[in-house]
Amino acid sequence: MDQSNLIDRINAILENRSIYAWVQSFGATNGVAESLKKNTMPRGDILTLIGRVENVSLNWLTAGKGRPFLIGKHVRPIQFAYAIRAHLEDDPNWHVSVVSCDYYPDETVVIFEAPAQVDYKGKAVDYTLIELECGGWNQDVAKELKKAKNVTCYSLGDSKLATNKIMFNMLKSGRMGTYLIHRFFKNLRPVDPSLVLDRPTVERPIRYEVRESGPADLIDLSKMRQVIDAVKTAAEEEGRQLSNAQFSSAVASLYRRLEPGAHIDQNVVKIAIDSAQALGAAE
């Protein structure tokens, strides 16, 4: 599908869903659906809602640039392990889904989900907060995942290798949003976690270990300063009262979501702040 127009990108998110039922599901009106069908860019609050509910990249939704859906990509397993640790430190009660594929033995996708609410015009909208991370596999990554309280594992074997290869590639490349992910998982059967978490490391052993304080040498300090300033500014402008833990959680979430060299979109900053508050991070 040509996704050069806003409505084409909306249709790519919708899959087989009615646009009217979709906007109503998060509290918007049919007028919003009509505007979208006319390629009219919605207000910031609607964009933020769509970003939250569908885990969609607002950079892609508004300008057609980058990956359609938000996913953290980690070239080195040490970065992947640290991202997993950061999520579990934000909230140990995430539901964690771990997906491996025989065709890509050195890569793994981890999906974090939690029930959440967002306020829209004075009404609480329920949605599933979802964050994805993808990276190289090694035993440090497995060690972090074994700390999760609620983990489900899936192994895409060779019985339907062609289909599994396509679906896993879509998942790991940020081309599968919340709706399609949930549809995909309905057709999968969980496996014994040991089949995924205890599988051997494929790539060569690395020289680094996950330190208790996290791999500070991997942090892009310039990017981190920009993220901190963006969260601080957004919180002040909207009168958000963030605890230190919530502020740290929002900064970590935004840092993970931000692709290298990408502009910091204010709507994405709001999503990071809302995610921190929705998870109930407390000092």
NORURJO-V954770 format. One record per residue. N is the residue number from 1. NEAR is the number of other C-alpha atoms within 10 Angstrom. Layout:
N/NEAR ; N/NEAR
This chain:
1/7 ; 2/7 ; 3/14 ; 4/11 ; 5/16 ; 6/20 ; 7/19 ; 8/17 ; 9/20 ; 10/17 ; 11/17 ; 12/17 ; 13/24 ; 14/16 ; 15/11 ; 16/8 ; 17/11 ; 18/11 ; 19/20 ; 20/15 ; 21/14 ; 22/16 ; 23/18 ; 24/13 ; 25/14 ; 26/19 ; 27/18 ; 28/17 ; 29/14 ; 30/15 ; 31/11 ; 32/19 ; 33/21 ; 34/13 ; 35/13 ; 36/18 ; 37/17 ; 38/12 ; 39/15 ; 40/14 ; 41/16 ; 42/14 ; 43/9 ; 44/11 ; 45/14 ; 46/18 ; 47/18 ; 48/22 ; 49/23 ; 50/20 ; 51/19 ; 52/27 ; 53/22 ; 54/21 ; 55/26 ; 56/26 ; 57/28 ; 58/24 ; 59/19 ; 60/17 ; 61/25 ; 62/14 ; 63/13 ; 64/16 ; 65/12 ; 66/15 ; 67/18 ; 68/22 ; 69/24 ; 70/27 ; 71/29 ; 72/22 ; 73/21 ; 74/18 ; 75/11 ; 76/13 ; 77/25 ; 78/24 ; 79/20 ; 80/26 ; 81/27 ; 82/22 ; 83/24 ; 84/24 ; 85/22 ; 86/18 ; 87/20 ; 88/20 ; 89/12 ; 90/22 ; 91/18 ; 92/15 ; 93/17 ; 94/21 ; 95/18 ; 96/24 ; 97/19 ; 98/21 ; 99/22 ; 100/23 ; 101/22 ; 102/15 ; 103/17 ; 104/14 ; 105/15 ; 106/17 ; 107/22 ; 108/22 ; 109/24 ; 110/24 ; 111/20 ; 112/20 ; 113/17 ; 114/17 ; 115/13 ; 116/20 ; 117/19 ; 118/21 ; 119/13 ; 120/15 ; 121/10 ; 122/7 ; 123/11 ; 124/13 ; 125/16 ; 126/15 ; 127/17 ; 128/16 ; 129/21 ; 130/23 ; 131/22 ; 132/24 ; 133/24 ; 134/25 ; 135/23 ; 136/23 ; 137/25 ; 138/26 ; 139/16 ; 140/17 ; 141/24 ; 142/19 ; 143/15 ; 144/19 ; 145/21 ; 146/14 ; 147/13 ; 148/19 ; 149/12 ; 150/13 ; 151/18 ; 152/18 ; 153/19 ; 154/20 ; 155/20 ; 156/21 ; 157/13 ; 158/13 ; 159/8 ; 160/9 ; 161/14 ; 162/10 ; 163/12 ; 164/18 ; 165/18 ; 166/11 ; 167/18 ; 168/22 ; 169/16 ; 170/14 ; 171/21 ; 172/21 ; 173/18 ; 174/22 ; 175/20 ; 176/26 ; 177/24 ; 178/20 ; 179/15 ; 180/16 ; 181/15 ; 182/11 ; 183/10 ; 184/13 ; 185/12 ; 186/9 ; 187/7 ; 188/11 ; 189/11 ; 190/13 ; 191/13 ; 192/11 ; 193/16 ; 194/11 ; 195/13 ; 196/19 ; 197/21 ; 198/13 ; 199/15 ; 200/14 ; 201/16 ; 202/13 ; 203/13 ; 204/7 ; 205/10 ; 206/10 ; 207/6 ; 208/10 ; 209/12 ; 210/17 ; 211/10 ; 212/8 ; 213/7 ; 214/17 ; 215/15 ; 216/9 ; 217/7 ; 218/10 ; 219/12 ; 220/11 ; 221/11 ; 222/8 ; 223/15 ; 224/15 ; 225/12 ; 226/14 ; 227/21 ; 228/17 ; 229/12 ; 230/18 ; 231/22 ; 232/18 ; 233/14 ; 234/16 ; 235/17 ; 236/11 ; 237/9 ; 238/9 ; 239/9 ; 240/13 ; 241/11 ; 242/19 ; 243/14 ; 244/12 ; 245/16 ; 246/24 ; 247/22 ; 248/18 ; 249/26 ; 250/28 ; 251/25 ; 252/20 ; 253/25 ; 254/24 ; 255/23 ; 256/21 ; 257/21 ; 258/20 ; 259/16 ; 260/9 ; 261/7 ; 262/10 ; 263/9 ; 264/18 ; 265/13 ; 266/16 ; 267/21 ; 268/23 ; 269/26 ; 270/21 ; 271/20 ; 272/25 ; 273/25 ; 274/21 ; 275/25 ; 276/25 ; 277/23 ; 278/16 ; 279/19 ; 280/14 ; 281/20 ; 282/15 ; 283/7
